[in-house]
Amino acid sequence: MSAIAGKIMKRVRGKGRGWVFTPKDFIDFGTRGSVDMALSRLVRSGTIRRIGRGLYDYPERHATLGALGPNTDRLARAVSRQSGDKLTSSGAVAANRLGFSTQVPARATYATSGPTRVRTVAGRTLTLKHARAPVIDKASDRANSLLQALAHIGKDRIDADTIRRLARRLDDRDMKMLTGARPLMPGWLGDIVLKIEAARHG
């Protein structure tokens, strides 16, 4: 195994079984060509699996079934890293997880900072929709999901009880990220963020 392949596998094993990755995740180890070559060798040896163009995984294994298919969320995040876009739960999914909606999208749907598109990878269909609210760089998925849920719910359906419930879900770092990103939001959404912050201290 080459030095680069060894470094790649150390990182892959550190992430654990089920991780989905792209060559970009190892670009600090060498040139793109040398990373691609190392990944190809690891695929040929059966250490990792190629699941799409520029997409690989370190599959979880079942005692009877063998290598399992990739997790949809991990697949979507790898696709997002591949394109350089930011990704989080779609507004509909986030609203459902937060208990504000009983509707669950039939397809795996995500909010992205990039263009709306549908991709089929490893037998999964991913619907990536351009986000209604900004996807904040370096914010937690919890904070970004909450923002998408708010945009999905709409300002006319957000009452004081909703604000109190959301306030209980955020920690100080989440709140700081949301308030700092207010200039990127539609005005009404920025105002809701301020109300959530006030409810946390009320």
C-alpha positions in Angstrom: 0.0 0.0 0.0 1.4 3.4 -1.0 1.9 6.2 1.6 -1.1 8.1 0.3 -3.3 5.0 0.3 -2.2 4.4 3.9 -3.1 7.9 4.9 -6.5 7.6 3.1 -7.3 4.4 4.9 -6.3 5.9 8.3 -8.8 8.7 7.8 -11.5 6.4 6.4 -11.2 4.0 9.3 -11.3 7.0 11.7 -14.7 8.0 10.2 -15.9 4.4 10.5 -17.9 2.0 8.5 -20.6 3.6 6.3 -18.7 6.8 5.5 -19.2 8.1 2.0 -16.4 10.2 0.6 -14.9 11.9 -2.5 -11.3 12.6 -3.6 -11.7 16.1 -2.2 -11.8 14.6 1.3 -8.1 13.7 0.9 -6.7 16.5 -1.2 -4.4 17.5 1.7 -2.5 14.2 1.1 -1.2 15.0 -2.4 -2.2 15.9 -5.9 -5.6 15.1 -7.2 -4.0 12.5 -9.6 -2.1 10.7 -6.9 -5.3 10.6 -4.7 -7.4 9.2 -7.6 -4.7 6.6 -8.2 -4.6 5.5 -4.6 -8.4 5.3 -4.4 -8.5 3.2 -7.6 -6.0 0.8 -6.0 -8.0 0.6 -2.8 -11.1 -0.2 -4.9 -9.3 -3.0 -6.8 -8.1 -4.5 -3.5 -11.7 -4.5 -2.2 -10.8 -2.3 0.8 -13.3 0.5 -0.3 -16.1 0.6 -2.8 -16.8 2.9 -5.8 -20.5 3.8 -5.7 -20.6 6.5 -8.4 -18.5 9.0 -10.3 -16.0 10.4 -7.9 -17.9 8.8 -4.9 -16.7 6.0 -2.7 -17.7 4.4 0.6 -16.3 2.1 3.3 -19.4 -0.1 3.5 -21.0 -1.3 6.6 -21.1 -5.1 6.6 -23.9 -7.5 7.7 -23.0 -11.0 8.8 -25.4 -12.6 6.3 -26.0 -10.0 3.7 -22.4 -8.8 3.3 -21.7 -5.2 2.2 -24.8 -2.9 2.8 -25.9 0.0 0.6 -24.8 3.5 1.6 -26.9 5.6 4.1 -28.9 8.2 2.1 -27.9 11.1 4.4 -24.2 10.3 4.1 -24.6 9.9 0.4 -26.3 13.3 0.1 -23.6 15.0 2.2 -20.8 13.5 0.0 -22.6 14.7 -3.2 -22.8 18.1 -1.6 -19.1 18.1 -0.7 -18.3 17.0 -4.2 -20.0 20.0 -5.7 -18.9 22.4 -3.0 -22.4 23.3 -1.9 -23.7 23.4 1.6 -26.5 20.9 2.6 -29.1 20.4 5.3 -32.5 18.8 5.8 -35.2 20.1 3.6 -37.8 22.4 5.2 -40.5 19.7 5.0 -38.2 17.0 6.6 -37.0 19.5 9.3 -40.6 20.6 10.1 -41.6 16.9 10.5 -38.6 16.1 12.7 -39.3 19.1 14.9 -42.9 18.0 15.3 -44.6 20.8 13.3 -45.8 18.6 10.5 -46.9 15.1 10.0 -46.0 15.1 6.3 -42.9 13.2 5.2 -41.5 13.6 1.7 -41.7 10.4 -0.3 -38.2 11.0 -1.7 -35.0 11.8 0.0 -35.1 15.6 -0.2 -32.5 18.1 1.0 -32.0 21.9 1.0 -28.8 23.0 -0.7 -27.0 26.3 -1.3 -26.6 25.1 -4.9 -29.1 24.8 -7.7 -32.1 22.5 -7.6 -31.4 19.1 -9.1 -32.1 15.4 -8.9 -29.3 12.9 -8.7 -29.4 9.1 -8.8 -26.4 7.6 -7.1 -25.9 4.0 -5.9 -29.5 3.3 -6.7 -30.8 6.2 -4.6 -32.6 9.2 -5.9 -31.6 12.4 -4.2 -33.7 15.6 -4.6 -31.6 18.6 -3.8 -33.7 21.8 -3.7 -32.2 25.3 -3.6 -32.8 26.4 0.0 -35.5 28.9 0.9 -33.4 30.2 3.7 -29.6 30.5 3.8 -27.6 27.3 4.7 -25.1 28.8 7.2 -21.5 27.7 6.8 -20.1 26.0 9.9 -23.5 26.0 11.7 -24.8 22.8 13.2 -27.3 20.8 11.3 -29.7 21.5 14.1 -29.5 25.2 13.5 -29.7 25.0 9.7 -32.6 22.5 9.9 -34.5 24.8 12.2 -34.0 27.7 9.7 -35.3 25.6 6.8 -38.3 24.5 8.9 -39.1 28.1 9.7 -39.0 29.0 6.0 -41.2 26.0 5.2 -43.8 26.8 7.9 -44.1 30.4 6.8 -44.2 33.6 8.9 -48.0 33.6 9.2 -48.0 30.2 10.9 -45.3 30.9 13.5 -46.8 31.8 16.8 -45.5 32.5 20.3 -45.8 28.8 21.3 -43.8 27.7 18.2 -41.1 30.2 19.1 -40.9 28.9 22.7 -40.6 25.3 21.5 -37.8 26.2 19.1 -36.0 28.2 21.7 -35.7 25.1 23.8 -33.9 23.2 21.0 -31.0 25.6 20.5 -27.8 26.0 22.5 -25.7 29.2 22.7 -23.5 28.3 19.7 -26.6 27.7 17.5 -28.1 30.9 18.6 -24.9 32.9 17.9 -24.7 31.4 14.4 -28.4 32.2 13.6 -28.2 35.8 14.9 -24.9 36.4 13.1 -26.5 35.2 9.8 -29.5 37.5 10.0 -28.2 39.8 7.3 -28.5 36.8 4.9 -32.1 36.1 5.7 -35.4 37.5 4.5 -36.4 40.3 7.0 -39.3 38.4 8.5 -37.1 35.3 9.2 -34.4 37.5 10.9 -37.1 38.9 13.1 -38.2 35.4 14.1 -34.6 34.6 15.0 -34.6 37.6 17.4 -37.8 36.5 18.9 -36.4 33.0 19.5 -33.3 34.6 21.1 -35.5 36.7 23.4 -37.6 33.6 24.4 -34.4 31.8 25.4 -33.7 34.5 28.0 -37.3 35.3 28.9 
